Amino acid sequence: MRDEIFGPVLPIVRVPDLDAAIAFITARDKPLALYAFTSSAQTRRRLTAETSSGALAFGIPNAHLSVPGLPFGGVGESGQGGYHGRLSVETFSHTKAVLSKPLALDTLRLAYPPFTSGKSRLLRRFM
């Protein structure tokens, strides 16, 4: 378990309690997926809040891969972003910010120097 596993192998790690499980998980690189078999709502909440992984599934391994609306991807060494459907397009696209202000009637002149007491009063009124 020193390298990421891509294959039909599911390592099962037995631990004495939840604190030991969280310590085991957080002491290593963030996993691509974390599968926990528990019916305890408190345990599920703690694993969700106190661990980081590409995916977190309770009671069933690999099922998140078959749900198109759920992202697939890692965190840190396991990769970046999320893939599946629209998420793939968003991950591999760049959304460019475009801002356009007309040059005529430069309303921002109030924010440019020189700063006078009249400009300051007017700006304070708007804010």
N, CA, C and O atoms as CSV, one atom per row, in Angstrom:
chain,resi,resn,atom,element,x,y,z
A,1,MET,N,N,0.818,-1.195,0.000
A,1,MET,CA,C,0.000,0.000,0.000
A,1,MET,C,C,0.864,1.262,0.000
A,1,MET,O,O,0.479,2.286,0.564
A,2,ARG,N,N,2.010,1.180,-0.624
A,2,ARG,CA,C,2.852,2.362,-0.743
A,2,ARG,C,C,2.562,3.138,-2.008
A,2,ARG,O,O,2.861,4.329,-2.095
A,3,ASP,N,N,1.980,2.471,-2.990
A,3,ASP,CA,C,1.628,3.109,-4.259
A,3,ASP,C,C,0.130,2.995,-4.474
A,3,ASP,O,O,-0.547,2.165,-3.866
A,4,GLU,N,N,-0.369,3.852,-5.358
A,4,GLU,CA,C,-1.776,3.775,-5.696
A,4,GLU,C,C,-2.069,2.450,-6.396
A,4,GLU,O,O,-1.258,1.942,-7.170
A,5,ILE,N,N,-3.224,1.917,-6.110
A,5,ILE,CA,C,-3.606,0.635,-6.695
A,5,ILE,C,C,-4.652,0.874,-7.773
A,5,ILE,O,O,-5.736,1.384,-7.488
A,6,PHE,N,N,-4.332,0.507,-9.012
A,6,PHE,CA,C,-5.288,0.562,-10.108
A,6,PHE,C,C,-5.478,-0.862,-10.590
A,6,PHE,O,O,-4.695,-1.359,-11.400
A,7,GLY,N,N,-6.485,-1.500,-10.110
A,7,GLY,CA,C,-6.702,-2.883,-10.499
A,7,GLY,C,C,-7.752,-3.528,-9.628
A,7,GLY,O,O,-8.382,-2.863,-8.806
A,8,PRO,N,N,-7.941,-4.809,-9.803
A,8,PRO,CA,C,-9.003,-5.508,-9.078
A,8,PRO,C,C,-8.593,-5.924,-7.657
A,8,PRO,O,O,-8.891,-7.034,-7.216
A,9,VAL,N,N,-7.918,-5.035,-6.962
A,9,VAL,CA,C,-7.474,-5.331,-5.609
A,9,VAL,C,C,-8.088,-4.296,-4.671
A,9,VAL,O,O,-7.945,-3.092,-4.883
A,10,LEU,N,N,-8.757,-4.765,-3.655
A,10,LEU,CA,C,-9.346,-3.872,-2.664
A,10,LEU,C,C,-8.707,-4.182,-1.315
A,10,LEU,O,O,-9.069,-5.163,-0.665
A,11,PRO,N,N,-7.750,-3.343,-0.890
A,11,PRO,CA,C,-7.126,-3.611,0.404
A,11,PRO,C,C,-8.116,-3.334,1.530
A,11,PRO,O,O,-8.820,-2.324,1.521
A,12,ILE,N,N,-8.159,-4.221,2.471
A,12,ILE,CA,C,-9.018,-4.044,3.642
A,12,ILE,C,C,-8.098,-3.918,4.844
A,12,ILE,O,O,-7.285,-4.801,5.119
A,13,VAL,N,N,-8.239,-2.815,5.548
A,13,VAL,CA,C,-7.384,-2.535,6.695
A,13,VAL,C,C,-8.247,-2.565,7.944
A,13,VAL,O,O,-9.176,-1.770,8.088
A,14,ARG,N,N,-7.940,-3.473,8.832
A,14,ARG,CA,C,-8.677,-3.566,10.090
A,14,ARG,C,C,-7.997,-2.661,11.108
A,14,ARG,O,O,-6.772,-2.647,11.230
A,15,VAL,N,N,-8.808,-1.913,11.830
A,15,VAL,CA,C,-8.297,-1.002,12.846
A,15,VAL,C,C,-9.115,-1.186,14.125
A,15,VAL,O,O,-10.270,-1.609,14.070
A,16,PRO,N,N,-8.519,-0.868,15.273
A,16,PRO,CA,C,-9.235,-1.106,16.540
A,16,PRO,C,C,-10.412,-0.160,16.775
A,16,PRO,O,O,-11.385,-0.527,17.434
A,17,ASP,N,N,-10.321,1.066,16.232
A,17,ASP,CA,C,-11.409,2.016,16.460
A,17,ASP,C,C,-11.360,3.120,15.408
A,17,ASP,O,O,-10.464,3.148,14.564
A,18,LEU,N,N,-12.319,4.018,15.465
A,18,LEU,CA,C,-12.430,5.082,14.465
A,18,LEU,C,C,-11.240,6.040,14.519
A,18,LEU,O,O,-10.740,6.464,13.477
A,19,ASP,N,N,-10.793,6.376,15.702
A,19,ASP,CA,C,-9.637,7.276,15.804
A,19,ASP,C,C,-8.418,6.683,15.108
A,19,ASP,O,O,-7.683,7.398,14.427
A,20,ALA,N,N,-8.200,5.385,15.275
A,20,ALA,CA,C,-7.074,4.717,14.616
A,20,ALA,C,C,-7.266,4.712,13.098
A,20,ALA,O,O,-6.303,4.872,12.347
A,21,ALA,N,N,-8.487,4.532,12.658
A,21,ALA,CA,C,-8.768,4.550,11.212
A,21,ALA,C,C,-8.464,5.919,10.624
A,21,ALA,O,O,-7.818,6.019,9.581
A,22,ILE,N,N,-8.923,6.967,11.283
A,22,ILE,CA,C,-8.679,8.327,10.789
A,22,ILE,C,C,-7.190,8.645,10.824
A,22,ILE,O,O,-6.671,9.276,9.903
A,23,ALA,N,N,-6.503,8.217,11.870
A,23,ALA,CA,C,-5.052,8.434,11.960
A,23,ALA,C,C,-4.336,7.713,10.826
A,23,ALA,O,O,-3.417,8.269,10.225
A,24,PHE,N,N,-4.747,6.479,10.524
A,24,PHE,CA,C,-4.143,5.699,9.437
A,24,PHE,C,C,-4.331,6.416,8.103
A,24,PHE,O,O,-3.395,6.514,7.309
A,25,ILE,N,N,-5.528,6.911,7.862
A,25,ILE,CA,C,-5.847,7.576,6.586
A,25,ILE,C,C,-5.082,8.888,6.444
A,25,ILE,O,O,-4.491,9.150,5.397
A,26,THR,N,N,-5.088,9.701,7.474
A,26,THR,CA,C,-4.483,11.033,7.380
A,26,THR,C,C,-2.961,11.012,7.441
A,26,THR,O,O,-2.321,12.010,7.111
A,27,ALA,N,N,-2.365,9.888,7.861
A,27,ALA,CA,C,-0.908,9.781,7.928
A,27,ALA,C,C,-0.284,9.504,6.563
A,27,ALA,O,O,0.939,9.526,6.421
A,28,ARG,N,N,-1.121,9.245,5.563
A,28,ARG,CA,C,-0.630,8.887,4.229
A,28,ARG,C,C,-1.110,9.899,3.199
A,28,ARG,O,O,-1.877,10.809,3.512
A,29,ASP,N,N,-0.641,9.722,1.950
A,29,ASP,CA,C,-1.152,10.547,0.864
A,29,ASP,C,C,-2.656,10.342,0.749
A,29,ASP,O,O,-3.182,9.287,1.104
A,30,LYS,N,N,-3.328,11.350,0.256
A,30,LYS,CA,C,-4.785,11.286,0.131
A,30,LYS,C,C,-5.172,10.227,-0.900
A,30,LYS,O,O,-4.673,10.243,-2.026
A,31,PRO,N,N,-6.057,9.310,-0.521
A,31,PRO,CA,C,-6.422,8.238,-1.445
A,31,PRO,C,C,-7.373,8.719,-2.544
A,31,PRO,O,O,-8.118,9.684,-2.374
A,32,LEU,N,N,-7.321,8.013,-3.672
A,32,LEU,CA,C,-8.240,8.296,-4.764
A,32,LEU,C,C,-9.669,8.022,-4.314
A,32,LEU,O,O,-10.589,8.753,-4.682
A,33,ALA,N,N,-9.858,6.982,-3.527
A,33,ALA,CA,C,-11.180,6.662,-2.983
A,33,ALA,C,C,-11.029,6.058,-1.599
A,33,ALA,O,O,-10.038,5.392,-1.299
A,34,LEU,N,N,-12.019,6.299,-0.769
A,34,LEU,CA,C,-12.066,5.738,0.580
A,34,LEU,C,C,-13.417,5.059,0.728
A,34,LEU,O,O,-14.461,5.686,0.547
A,35,TYR,N,N,-13.390,3.783,1.055
A,35,TYR,CA,C,-14.623,3.020,1.245
A,35,TYR,C,C,-14.699,2.604,2.701
A,35,TYR,O,O,-13.764,2.006,3.232
A,36,ALA,N,N,-15.800,2.916,3.339
A,36,ALA,CA,C,-15.986,2.555,4.739
A,36,ALA,C,C,-17.276,1.753,4.873
A,36,ALA,O,O,-18.298,2.088,4.274
A,37,PHE,N,N,-17.210,0.713,5.651
A,37,PHE,CA,C,-18.361,-0.159,5.853
A,37,PHE,C,C,-18.852,0.036,7.281
A,37,PHE,O,O,-18.369,-0.607,8.213
A,38,THR,N,N,-19.812,0.925,7.435
A,38,THR,CA,C,-20.358,1.249,8.742
A,38,THR,C,C,-21.793,1.741,8.577
A,38,THR,O,O,-22.142,2.347,7.564
A,39,SER,N,N,-22.606,1.474,9.574
A,39,SER,CA,C,-23.971,2.004,9.558
A,39,SER,C,C,-24.118,3.151,10.554
A,39,SER,O,O,-25.205,3.707,10.709
A,40,SER,N,N,-23.036,3.500,11.219
A,40,SER,CA,C,-23.060,4.569,12.216
A,40,SER,C,C,-23.043,5.941,11.550
A,40,SER,O,O,-22.111,6.272,10.816
A,41,ALA,N,N,-24.070,6.729,11.808
A,41,ALA,CA,C,-24.142,8.084,11.244
A,41,ALA,C,C,-23.008,8.960,11.774
A,41,ALA,O,O,-22.457,9.781,11.041
A,42,GLN,N,N,-22.667,8.784,13.033
A,42,GLN,CA,C,-21.575,9.576,13.621
A,42,GLN,C,C,-20.241,9.227,12.963
A,42,GLN,O,O,-19.439,10.118,12.684
A,43,THR,N,N,-20.000,7.951,12.714
A,43,THR,CA,C,-18.767,7.527,12.045
A,43,THR,C,C,-18.714,8.095,10.638
A,43,THR,O,O,-17.664,8.566,10.201
A,44,ARG,N,N,-19.820,8.059,9.928
A,44,ARG,CA,C,-19.872,8.610,8.566
A,44,ARG,C,C,-19.582,10.108,8.580
A,44,ARG,O,O,-18.839,10.610,7.737
A,45,ARG,N,N,-20.167,10.814,9.537
A,45,ARG,CA,C,-19.919,12.265,9.636
A,45,ARG,C,C,-18.448,12.550,9.902
A,45,ARG,O,O,-17.863,13.437,9.280
A,46,ARG,N,N,-17.854,11.807,10.815
A,46,ARG,CA,C,-16.436,12.037,11.145
A,46,ARG,C,C,-15.533,11.724,9.971
A,46,ARG,O,O,-14.605,12.483,9.691
A,47,LEU,N,N,-15.785,10.617,9.273
A,47,LEU,CA,C,-14.961,10.288,8.111
A,47,LEU,C,C,-15.102,11.356,7.031
A,47,LEU,O,O,-14.126,11.703,6.367
A,48,THR,N,N,-16.300,11.870,6.856
A,48,THR,CA,C,-16.524,12.925,5.863
A,48,THR,C,C,-15.787,14.201,6.258
A,48,THR,O,O,-15.170,14.852,5.414
A,49,ALA,N,N,-15.851,14.553,7.520
A,49,ALA,CA,C,-15.265,15.816,7.985
A,49,ALA,C,C,-13.757,15.744,8.215
A,49,ALA,O,O,-13.057,16.734,8.003
A,50,GLU,N,N,-13.247,14.598,8.643
A,50,GLU,CA,C,-11.866,14.521,9.110
A,50,GLU,C,C,-10.897,13.844,8.142
A,50,GLU,O,O,-9.712,13.718,8.449
A,51,THR,N,N,-11.379,13.407,6.983
A,51,THR,CA,C,-10.485,12.804,5.992
A,51,THR,C,C,-10.677,13.507,4.657
A,51,THR,O,O,-11.681,14.181,4.427
A,52,SER,N,N,-9.697,13.336,3.789
A,52,SER,CA,C,-9.776,13.896,2.444
A,52,SER,C,C,-9.417,12.796,1.455
A,52,SER,O,O,-8.398,12.121,1.597
A,53,SER,N,N,-10.270,12.629,0.452
A,53,SER,CA,C,-10.032,11.614,-0.581
A,53,SER,C,C,-10.766,12.047,-1.844
A,53,SER,O,O,-11.626,12.927,-1.807
A,54,GLY,N,N,-10.418,11.423,-2.948
A,54,GLY,CA,C,-11.096,11.746,-4.195
A,54,GLY,C,C,-12.571,11.419,-4.133
A,54,GLY,O,O,-13.399,12.178,-4.636
A,55,ALA,N,N,-12.905,10.309,-3.527
A,55,ALA,CA,C,-14.299,9.892,-3.348
A,55,ALA,C,C,-14.418,9.222,-1.988
A,55,ALA,O,O,-13.445,8.693,-1.449
A,56,LEU,N,N,-15.610,9.254,-1.453
A,56,LEU,CA,C,-15.895,8.595,-0.183
A,56,LEU,C,C,-17.207,7.851,-0.361
A,56,LEU,O,O,-18.231,8.457,-0.677
A,57,ALA,N,N,-17.178,6.550,-0.160
A,57,ALA,CA,C,-18.391,5.743,-0.318
A,57,ALA,C,C,-18.587,4.893,0.926
A,57,ALA,O,O,-17.636,4.344,1.484
A,58,PHE,N,N,-19.819,4.797,1.339
A,58,PHE,CA,C,-20.152,3.997,2.510
A,58,PHE,C,C,-20.911,2.754,2.077
A,58,PHE,O,O,-21.941,2.845,1.409
A,59,GLY,N,N,-20.398,1.597,2.461
A,59,GLY,CA,C,-21.099,0.349,2.256
A,59,GLY,C,C,-20.948,-0.293,0.891
A,59,GLY,O,O,-21.407,-1.417,0.692
A,60,ILE,N,N,-20.318,0.388,-0.053
A,60,ILE,CA,C,-20.176,-0.186,-1.390
A,60,ILE,C,C,-18.955,0.410,-2.085
A,60,ILE,O,O,-18.853,1.631,-2.208
A,61,PRO,N,N,-18.039,-0.422,-2.535
A,61,PRO,CA,C,-16.875,0.099,-3.252
A,61,PRO,C,C,-17.159,0.288,-4.737
A,61,PRO,O,O,-17.938,-0.460,-5.327
A,62,ASN,N,N,-16.530,1.278,-5.330
A,62,ASN,CA,C,-16.535,1.547,-6.776
A,62,ASN,C,C,-17.867,1.979,-7.362
A,62,ASN,O,O,-17.903,2.336,-8.539
A,63,ALA,N,N,-18.949,1.970,-6.624
A,63,ALA,CA,C,-20.252,2.318,-7.195
A,63,ALA,C,C,-20.301,3.768,-7.657
A,63,ALA,O,O,-21.037,4.091,-8.590
A,64,HIS,N,N,-19.531,4.648,-7.021
A,64,HIS,CA,C,-19.539,6.057,-7.419
A,64,HIS,C,C,-19.067,6.240,-8.861
A,64,HIS,O,O,-19.398,7.240,-9.498
A,65,LEU,N,N,-18.302,5.288,-9.375
A,65,LEU,CA,C,-17.816,5.378,-10.759
A,65,LEU,C,C,-18.946,5.245,-11.771
A,65,LEU,O,O,-18.833,5.739,-12.892
A,66,SER,N,N,-20.024,4.589,-11.391
A,66,SER,CA,C,-21.120,4.358,-12.334
A,66,SER,C,C,-22.214,5.411,-12.256
A,66,SER,O,O,-23.206,5.318,-12.978
A,67,VAL,N,N,-22.055,6.410,-11.398
A,67,VAL,CA,C,-23.059,7.471,-11.273
A,67,VAL,C,C,-22.552,8.695,-12.030
A,67,VAL,O,O,-21.640,9.379,-11.565
A,68,PRO,N,N,-23.147,8.978,-13.210
A,68,PRO,CA,C,-22.637,10.059,-14.055
A,68,PRO,C,C,-22.600,11.427,-13.375
A,68,PRO,O,O,-21.743,12.247,-13.704
A,69,GLY,N,N,-23.494,11.688,-12.450
A,69,GLY,CA,C,-23.536,12.990,-11.797
A,69,GLY,C,C,-22.488,13.192,-10.726
A,69,GLY,O,O,-22.290,14.316,-10.264
A,70,LEU,N,N,-21.808,12.124,-10.317
A,70,LEU,CA,C,-20.768,12.258,-9.307
A,70,LEU,C,C,-19.415,12.439,-9.972
A,70,LEU,O,O,-19.114,11.756,-10.951
A,71,PRO,N,N,-18.599,13.342,-9.462
A,71,PRO,CA,C,-17.281,13.532,-10.063
A,71,PRO,C,C,-16.354,12.375,-9.744
A,71,PRO,O,O,-16.463,11.749,-8.690
A,72,PHE,N,N,-15.447,12.100,-10.658
A,72,PHE,CA,C,-14.393,11.127,-10.419
A,72,PHE,C,C,-13.082,11.860,-10.534
A,72,PHE,O,O,-12.802,12.466,-11.568
A,73,GLY,N,N,-12.285,11.820,-9.513
A,73,GLY,CA,C,-10.990,12.482,-9.537
A,73,GLY,C,C,-10.373,12.454,-8.165
A,73,GLY,O,O,-11.030,12.138,-7.173
A,74,GLY,N,N,-9.107,12.786,-8.121
A,74,GLY,CA,C,-8.385,12.696,-6.871
A,74,GLY,C,C,-8.123,14.039,-6.233
A,74,GLY,O,O,-8.620,15.078,-6.667
A,75,VAL,N,N,-7.327,13.976,-5.188
A,75,VAL,CA,C,-6.912,15.155,-4.434
A,75,VAL,C,C,-5.408,15.029,-4.241
A,75,VAL,O,O,-4.918,13.964,-3.864
A,76,GLY,N,N,-4.675,16.099,-4.494
A,76,GLY,CA,C,-3.225,16.060,-4.283
A,76,GLY,C,C,-2.536,15.109,-5.230
A,76,GLY,O,O,-2.690,15.232,-6.445
A,77,GLU,N,N,-1.767,14.147,-4.697
A,77,GLU,CA,C,-1.012,13.197,-5.510
A,77,GLU,C,C,-1.916,12.318,-6.382
A,77,GLU,O,O,-1.473,11.774,-7.394
A,78,SER,N,N,-3.172,12.185,-5.985
A,78,SER,CA,C,-4.107,11.352,-6.755
A,78,SER,C,C,-4.708,12.091,-7.940
A,78,SER,O,O,-5.505,11.517,-8.682
A,79,GLY,N,N,-4.343,13.344,-8.129
A,79,GLY,CA,C,-4.854,14.091,-9.276
A,79,GLY,C,C,-5.656,15.302,-8.847
A,79,GLY,O,O,-5.821,15.578,-7.659
A,80,GLN,N,N,-6.142,16.006,-9.832
A,80,GLN,CA,C,-6.904,17.224,-9.581
A,80,GLN,C,C,-8.198,17.188,-10.367
A,80,GLN,O,O,-8.277,16.570,-11.429
A,81,GLY,N,N,-9.197,17.844,-9.846
A,81,GLY,CA,C,-10.434,18.004,-10.600
A,81,GLY,C,C,-11.368,16.826,-10.483
A,81,GLY,O,O,-11.145,15.891,-9.714
A,82,GLY,N,N,-12.431,16.903,-11.278
A,82,GLY,CA,C,-13.425,15.845,-11.294
A,82,GLY,C,C,-13.813,15.558,-12.725
A,82,GLY,O,O,-13.880,16.466,-13.554
A,83,TYR,N,N,-14.068,14.305,-13.015
A,83,TYR,CA,C,-14.388,13.904,-14.371
A,83,TYR,C,C,-15.704,13.154,-14.377
A,83,TYR,O,O,-16.051,12.502,-13.392
A,84,HIS,N,N,-16.410,13.234,-15.427
A,84,HIS,CA,C,-17.701,12.597,-15.730
A,84,HIS,C,C,-18.578,13.676,-16.350
A,84,HIS,O,O,-18.802,14.717,-15.733
A,85,GLY,N,N,-19.062,13.448,-17.527
A,85,GLY,CA,C,-20.024,14.348,-18.158
A,85,GLY,C,C,-19.577,15.795,-18.177
A,85,GLY,O,O,-18.468,16.111,-18.608
A,86,ARG,N,N,-20.439,16.661,-17.712
A,86,ARG,CA,C,-20.171,18.104,-17.719
A,86,ARG,C,C,-18.908,18.446,-16.916
A,86,ARG,O,O,-18.178,19.372,-17.271
A,87,LEU,N,N,-18.654,17.707,-15.845
A,87,LEU,CA,C,-17.471,17.981,-15.034
A,87,LEU,C,C,-16.190,17.797,-15.843
A,87,LEU,O,O,-15.216,18.516,-15.618
A,88,SER,N,N,-16.173,16.850,-16.777
A,88,SER,CA,C,-14.992,16.672,-17.636
A,88,SER,C,C,-14.772,17.908,-18.492
A,88,SER,O,O,-13.646,18.386,-18.630
A,89,VAL,N,N,-15.853,18.422,-19.066
A,89,VAL,CA,C,-15.749,19.624,-19.904
A,89,VAL,C,C,-15.235,20.786,-19.070
A,89,VAL,O,O,-14.352,21.520,-19.512
A,90,GLU,N,N,-15.772,20.962,-17.880
A,90,GLU,CA,C,-15.351,22.075,-17.021
A,90,GLU,C,C,-13.907,21.907,-16.557
A,90,GLU,O,O,-13.170,22.890,-16.475
A,91,THR,N,N,-13.495,20.682,-16.254
A,91,THR,CA,C,-12.130,20.431,-15.794
A,91,THR,C,C,-11.104,20.741,-16.871
A,91,THR,O,O,-10.050,21.310,-16.588
A,92,PHE,N,N,-11.415,20.365,-18.112
A,92,PHE,CA,C,-10.443,20.530,-19.191
A,92,PHE,C,C,-10.679,21.782,-20.019
A,92,PHE,O,O,-10.109,21.926,-21.101
A,93,SER,N,N,-11.512,22.686,-19.524
A,93,SER,CA,C,-11.765,23.948,-20.217
A,93,SER,C,C,-11.271,25.091,-19.346
A,93,SER,O,O,-11.119,24.961,-18.132
A,94,HIS,N,N,-11.031,26.190,-19.994
A,94,HIS,CA,C,-10.657,27.387,-19.250
A,94,HIS,C,C,-11.741,28.430,-19.458
A,94,HIS,O,O,-12.003,28.849,-20.585
A,95,THR,N,N,-12.358,28.838,-18.384
A,95,THR,CA,C,-13.349,29.893,-18.461
A,95,THR,C,C,-12.620,31.222,-18.332
A,95,THR,O,O,-12.054,31.539,-17.286
A,96,LYS,N,N,-12.642,31.980,-19.399
A,96,LYS,CA,C,-11.921,33.252,-19.406
A,96,LYS,C,C,-12.822,34.366,-18.887
A,96,LYS,O,O,-13.958,34.519,-19.336
A,97,ALA,N,N,-12.311,35.133,-17.947
A,97,ALA,CA,C,-13.041,36.289,-17.455
A,97,ALA,C,C,-12.890,37.431,-18.454
A,97,ALA,O,O,-11.771,37.785,-18.825
A,98,VAL,N,N,-13.985,37.997,-18.883
A,98,VAL,CA,C,-13.963,39.115,-19.825
A,98,VAL,C,C,-14.799,40.239,-19.230
A,98,VAL,O,O,-15.970,40.043,-18.905
A,99,LEU,N,N,-14.199,41.409,-19.088
A,99,LEU,CA,C,-14.879,42.576,-18.548
A,99,LEU,C,C,-14.720,43.708,-19.543
A,99,LEU,O,O,-13.614,43.974,-20.014
A,100,SER,N,N,-15.796,44.364,-19.861
A,100,SER,CA,C,-15.749,45.444,-20.840
A,100,SER,C,C,-16.469,46.660,-20.284
A,100,SER,O,O,-17.619,46.563,-19.854
A,101,LYS,N,N,-15.790,47.813,-20.292
A,101,LYS,CA,C,-16.377,49.067,-19.842
A,101,LYS,C,C,-16.247,50.070,-20.976
A,101,LYS,O,O,-15.160,50.245,-21.526
A,102,PRO,N,N,-17.339,50.726,-21.328
A,102,PRO,CA,C,-17.254,51.722,-22.395
A,102,PRO,C,C,-16.230,52.821,-22.052
A,102,PRO,O,O,-16.098,53.208,-20.891
A,103,LEU,N,N,-15.519,53.311,-23.055
A,103,LEU,CA,C,-14.527,54.356,-22.827
A,103,LEU,C,C,-15.174,55.734,-22.699
A,103,LEU,O,O,-14.666,56.608,-21.997
A,104,ALA,N,N,-16.281,55.911,-23.374
A,104,ALA,CA,C,-16.971,57.205,-23.303
A,104,ALA,C,C,-17.697,57.319,-21.969
A,104,ALA,O,O,-18.152,56.330,-21.395
A,105,LEU,N,N,-17.789,58.544,-21.502
A,105,LEU,CA,C,-18.397,58.837,-20.213
A,105,LEU,C,C,-17.737,57.996,-19.127
A,105,LEU,O,O,-18.336,57.070,-18.579
A,106,ASP,N,N,-16.491,58.343,-18.833
A,106,ASP,CA,C,-15.676,57.585,-17.898
A,106,ASP,C,C,-16.139,57.832,-16.465
A,106,ASP,O,O,-15.682,58.763,-15.802
A,107,THR,N,N,-17.044,56.991,-16.005
A,107,THR,CA,C,-17.594,57.137,-14.655
A,107,THR,C,C,-16.602,56.751,-13.567
A,107,THR,O,O,-16.818,57.067,-12.397
A,108,LEU,N,N,-15.524,56.075,-13.931
A,108,LEU,CA,C,-14.521,55.706,-12.937
A,108,LEU,C,C,-13.555,56.846,-12.626
A,108,LEU,O,O,-12.707,56.712,-11.745
A,109,ARG,N,N,-13.673,57.939,-13.325
A,109,ARG,CA,C,-12.774,59.078,-13.044
A,109,ARG,C,C,-12.838,59.499,-11.587
A,109,ARG,O,O,-11.883,60.055,-11.045
A,110,LEU,N,N,-13.977,59.228,-10.957
A,110,LEU,CA,C,-14.106,59.560,-9.542
A,110,LEU,C,C,-13.130,58.761,-8.679
A,110,LEU,O,O,-12.733,59.208,-7.603
A,111,ALA,N,N,-12.754,57.600,-9.149
A,111,ALA,CA,C,-11.865,56.741,-8.371
A,111,ALA,C,C,-10.392,56.975,-8.684
A,111,ALA,O,O,-9.524,56.393,-8.034
A,112,TYR,N,N,-10.103,57.809,-9.661
A,112,TYR,CA,C,-8.721,58.078,-10.051
A,112,TYR,C,C,-8.188,59.303,-9.300
A,112,TYR,O,O,-8.966,60.179,-8.922
A,113,PRO,N,N,-6.856,59.372,-9.080
A,113,PRO,CA,C,-6.270,60.575,-8.484
A,113,PRO,C,C,-6.408,61.765,-9.430
A,113,PRO,O,O,-6.562,61.553,-10.632
A,114,PRO,N,N,-6.362,62.936,-8.970
A,114,PRO,CA,C,-6.127,63.350,-7.575
A,114,PRO,C,C,-7.384,63.139,-6.724
A,114,PRO,O,O,-8.509,63.305,-7.195
A,115,PHE,N,N,-7.162,62.771,-5.471
A,115,PHE,CA,C,-8.275,62.530,-4.558
A,115,PHE,C,C,-8.586,63.814,-3.806
A,115,PHE,O,O,-7.777,64.311,-3.023
A,116,THR,N,N,-9.742,64.321,-4.055
A,116,THR,CA,C,-10.168,65.568,-3.404
A,116,THR,C,C,-11.220,65.239,-2.350
A,116,THR,O,O,-11.762,64.134,-2.323
A,117,SER,N,N,-11.499,66.199,-1.494
A,117,SER,CA,C,-12.524,65.978,-0.455
A,117,SER,C,C,-13.894,65.792,-1.102
A,117,SER,O,O,-14.712,65.030,-0.587
A,118,GLY,N,N,-14.162,66.466,-2.212
A,118,GLY,CA,C,-15.440,66.297,-2.915
A,118,GLY,C,C,-15.597,64.891,-3.473
A,118,GLY,O,O,-16.668,64.294,-3.363
A,119,LYS,N,N,-14.523,64.354,-4.080
A,119,LYS,CA,C,-14.565,62.981,-4.599
A,119,LYS,C,C,-14.780,61.994,-3.454
A,119,LYS,O,O,-15.568,61.056,-3.578
A,120,SER,N,N,-14.088,62.204,-2.353
A,120,SER,CA,C,-14.205,61.302,-1.207
A,120,SER,C,C,-15.634,61.270,-0.682
A,120,SER,O,O,-16.163,60.195,-0.398
A,121,ARG,N,N,-16.268,62.439,-0.548
A,121,ARG,CA,C,-17.649,62.483,-0.067
A,121,ARG,C,C,-18.585,61.749,-1.020
A,121,ARG,O,O,-19.457,60.995,-0.589
A,122,LEU,N,N,-18.400,61.975,-2.310
A,122,LEU,CA,C,-19.262,61.345,-3.304
A,122,LEU,C,C,-19.072,59.820,-3.310
A,122,LEU,O,O,-20.050,59.077,-3.386
A,123,LEU,N,N,-17.834,59.360,-3.232
A,123,LEU,CA,C,-17.563,57.927,-3.213
A,123,LEU,C,C,-18.140,57.264,-1.946
A,123,LEU,O,O,-18.692,56.166,-2.012
A,124,ARG,N,N,-18.010,57.926,-0.826
A,124,ARG,CA,C,-18.557,57.384,0.434
A,124,ARG,C,C,-20.069,57.256,0.349
A,124,ARG,O,O,-20.657,56.323,0.896
A,125,ARG,N,N,-20.679,58.189,-0.331
A,125,ARG,CA,C,-22.139,58.153,-0.485
A,125,ARG,C,C,-22.592,56.936,-1.286
A,125,ARG,O,O,-23.616,56.327,-0.978
A,126,PHE,N,N,-21.816,56.584,-2.321
A,126,PHE,CA,C,-22.148,55.428,-3.146
A,126,PHE,C,C,-21.877,54.112,-2.439
A,126,PHE,O,O,-22.542,53.110,-2.703
A,127,MET,N,N,-20.909,54.114,-1.548
A,127,MET,CA,C,-20.548,52.888,-0.861
A,127,MET,C,C,-21.347,52.789,0.411
A,127,MET,O,O,-21.201,51.822,1.158
